[in-house]
Every structure is written in structure tokens, then in C-alpha cells.
């Protein structure tokens, strides 16, 4: 069975001043909402992952409004919420056991950010034996500063991370392709 795993689609990841100067794919949340709507319409399992930072200065700390889910992907009462404190949705949570108990063998992953929690969770899901489909236009990255102070664009960070994950850890698809597959 296939489930949708929405990772860290929270209000705080809109804050460019905290995470970087630039973010790519400003439609990631809207594309994630399309996936969510499709999975709901087919009564397919959905799991929401919420990053609850331990850093009180982080927009994703539970005391801050940025910890709230983006309204476009607000969980419904019957949809599980997995709260995590690290990059992987599988570390310190019951996600692996819950997925296995629920008969999930494949996950479709969307969320934020490509180079952090999405990448880490994608790698772990694959290493734990789940088949993974990662939705390229329902994820986004921030620009990065290199070891020598050089700036790498958000688009480059996103593209390189997808290239790193492609084939070895996940099948990379876009939203329309995935929607056509489940229709």
C-alpha cells in the first residue's frame, strides 16, 4: 500500500531571514496540497510530519507560530501527525513501526526542505526497505553558503539533492506524473 508523507510543510519555513536569502520552487506547498487532495479523494493513507525544533529561536519551535502547519496542507482529525526534533522523520518517532503496522510498503514524499529533512527522510525510508517516490516540484530548498563563503543558489541546492537521491534512494517524479499514476 502507498502512503503520502508530507514533511515539515509549516509556516516557519516561509521565513527567508532565518533559513537563507533565497528559496526555490515557491509552488511546493500548492503542489503538496494537490497531492493531499488526491490522496484524500482516494482514501489513501496520509501522514503529516511536523518539525518541533528544540531551539527556542527557531521559527519551528513549538512556542512559535511558525511551528503551525501551512494552511494549504492542514491535517484532518483522522490523519496522523508525527512530531520530530531532528532531520529524519524516522529518528525518535514511531513512524517506521506505524507505517509497517498499517501495511505501507511505498511512500510518496513531499515537503520542506529538499536538502535537509526531505533528503534525510527519503534516504532513511529507502534504507528501511520502503519504496520511495519523491515529488520534485512539491519540495523546495534554500540557498547555501559554501566552505569558502561562495553562494550556491536554492535552485542548484535543490537540483543537486534530487540528483543525489535519484535512483539509489527514490524515483523522482513531478506532481502531475504522480497524480496521473494514482488516478
C-alpha positions as CSV (number, residue, x, y, z in Angstrom):
1,X,0.0,0.0,0.0
2,X,1.2,3.5,-0.8
3,X,1.0,6.5,1.7
4,X,1.7,10.2,1.4
5,X,4.3,11.5,3.7
6,X,4.2,15.3,4.0
7,X,7.3,16.6,5.7
8,X,7.6,19.9,7.6
9,X,5.2,21.9,5.5
10,X,5.0,24.6,8.2
11,X,4.5,28.3,8.3
12,X,8.0,28.9,9.7
13,X,9.7,27.6,6.5
14,X,8.5,30.8,4.8
15,X,10.9,32.9,6.8
16,X,13.8,33.6,4.5
17,X,15.7,35.7,7.1
18,X,16.2,32.6,9.2
19,X,16.9,29.9,6.6
20,X,18.6,31.7,3.7
21,X,18.3,34.6,1.4
22,X,16.6,32.7,-1.4
23,X,14.2,29.7,-1.7
24,X,13.3,27.9,-4.9
25,X,10.0,26.4,-6.0
26,X,7.5,28.7,-4.4
27,X,4.7,26.4,-5.6
28,X,5.9,23.5,-3.4
29,X,3.2,23.9,-0.8
30,X,0.5,24.3,-3.5
31,X,1.7,21.2,-5.3
32,X,1.7,19.4,-1.9
33,X,-1.9,20.4,-1.4
34,X,-2.8,18.9,-4.8
35,X,-1.2,15.6,-3.7
36,X,-3.0,15.8,-0.4
37,X,-6.3,16.4,-2.1
38,X,-5.8,13.4,-4.4
39,X,-4.8,11.0,-1.6
40,X,-7.8,12.1,0.4
41,X,-10.2,11.7,-2.6
42,X,-8.9,8.1,-3.0
43,X,-9.0,7.4,0.8
44,X,-5.2,6.6,0.7
45,X,-3.2,6.9,3.9
46,X,-1.6,10.3,4.8
47,X,1.0,11.1,7.4
48,X,2.0,14.6,8.4
49,X,5.4,15.2,9.8
50,X,5.9,18.3,12.0
51,X,9.4,19.5,12.9
52,X,9.3,20.7,16.5
53,X,12.7,22.4,16.9
54,X,14.4,22.3,20.3
55,X,15.9,25.7,19.5
56,X,13.6,28.4,21.1
57,X,14.9,30.9,18.4
58,X,13.8,28.7,15.5
59,X,10.5,29.6,13.7
60,X,9.7,25.8,14.1
61,X,10.0,25.8,17.9
62,X,6.5,24.7,19.3
63,X,6.2,28.1,21.1
64,X,6.4,30.0,17.8
65,X,3.6,30.4,15.3
66,X,5.9,29.1,12.5
67,X,5.5,25.6,14.1
68,X,1.9,25.5,12.7
69,X,1.2,23.6,9.5
70,X,0.8,25.7,6.4
71,X,-3.0,26.1,5.9
72,X,-2.8,24.6,2.4
73,X,-1.9,21.2,4.0
74,X,-3.7,21.4,7.3
75,X,-4.1,17.8,8.7
76,X,-7.6,16.5,9.3
77,X,-8.5,14.9,12.6
78,X,-8.0,11.3,11.4
79,X,-4.6,11.9,9.7
80,X,-1.6,11.0,12.0
81,X,0.9,13.7,12.9
82,X,4.4,12.6,13.5
83,X,6.4,15.1,15.6
84,X,10.1,15.1,15.3
85,X,13.1,17.0,16.7
86,X,15.8,16.1,14.1
87,X,16.0,16.0,10.3
88,X,14.8,12.4,9.9
89,X,11.1,11.6,10.3
90,X,12.2,8.1,11.4
91,X,14.5,9.0,14.3
92,X,12.9,9.4,17.7
93,X,9.4,8.8,16.3
94,X,7.2,5.7,15.8
95,X,6.9,6.4,12.0
96,X,8.6,3.2,10.8
97,X,6.5,1.0,13.1
98,X,3.3,2.8,12.3
99,X,3.9,2.5,8.5
100,X,4.7,-1.2,8.8
101,X,1.7,-1.8,11.1
102,X,-0.5,0.0,8.6
103,X,0.8,-2.2,5.8
104,X,2.6,0.6,4.0
105,X,5.4,-0.6,1.6
106,X,5.7,2.6,-0.5
107,X,5.8,6.3,0.4
108,X,5.3,9.4,-1.7
109,X,7.3,12.2,-0.1
110,X,6.7,15.9,-0.4
111,X,7.7,18.8,1.8
112,X,10.5,21.0,3.1
113,X,13.3,21.3,2.7
114,X,14.8,19.2,-0.1
115,X,18.4,19.4,1.3
116,X,17.6,18.7,4.9
117,X,14.6,16.8,6.3
118,X,13.2,15.6,2.9
119,X,16.6,14.2,1.9
120,X,17.3,12.6,5.3
121,X,13.8,11.1,5.5
122,X,14.0,9.8,1.9
123,X,17.3,8.1,2.5
124,X,16.1,6.5,5.7
125,X,12.8,5.4,4.2
126,X,14.7,3.6,1.4
127,X,17.3,2.1,3.8
128,X,14.4,0.8,5.9
129,X,13.0,-1.0,2.9
130,X,10.2,1.3,1.7
131,X,9.9,2.1,-2.0
132,X,10.1,5.9,-2.3
133,X,8.7,8.3,-4.8
134,X,9.9,11.9,-4.2
135,X,7.9,14.7,-5.8
136,X,10.4,17.2,-7.2
137,X,8.0,20.2,-7.5
138,X,6.4,19.6,-4.1
139,X,9.7,20.2,-2.4
140,X,12.0,23.2,-2.1
141,X,15.4,24.3,-1.0
142,X,17.2,27.3,0.3
143,X,20.4,28.8,-1.0
144,X,23.6,27.6,0.7
145,X,26.9,29.2,1.7
146,X,29.9,27.1,0.8
147,X,33.1,26.3,2.8
148,X,34.9,29.3,1.3
149,X,31.9,31.7,1.5
150,X,30.7,31.2,-2.0
151,X,26.9,31.2,-2.5
152,X,25.0,28.3,-4.1
153,X,21.6,29.1,-5.4
154,X,18.5,27.4,-4.0
155,X,17.7,26.0,-7.4
156,X,21.2,24.4,-7.5
157,X,20.9,23.0,-4.0
158,X,17.5,21.5,-4.9
159,X,18.7,20.1,-8.2
160,X,21.9,18.6,-6.8
161,X,20.0,17.0,-3.9
162,X,17.4,15.4,-6.3
163,X,20.3,14.1,-8.4
164,X,21.9,12.6,-5.3
165,X,18.6,10.8,-4.3
166,X,17.6,9.8,-7.8
167,X,17.5,6.0,-8.5
168,X,19.5,4.9,-5.4
169,X,17.0,6.2,-2.8
170,X,13.9,7.3,-4.7
171,X,12.2,7.6,-8.0
172,X,11.9,11.3,-8.7
173,X,8.6,12.4,-10.2
174,X,6.7,15.7,-10.6
175,X,3.2,16.3,-9.2
176,X,1.3,15.8,-12.5
177,X,3.0,12.5,-13.2
178,X,2.2,11.2,-9.7
179,X,-1.4,12.4,-9.9
180,X,-1.8,10.6,-13.2
181,X,-0.4,7.4,-11.7
182,X,-2.9,7.4,-8.8
183,X,-5.9,8.5,-10.9
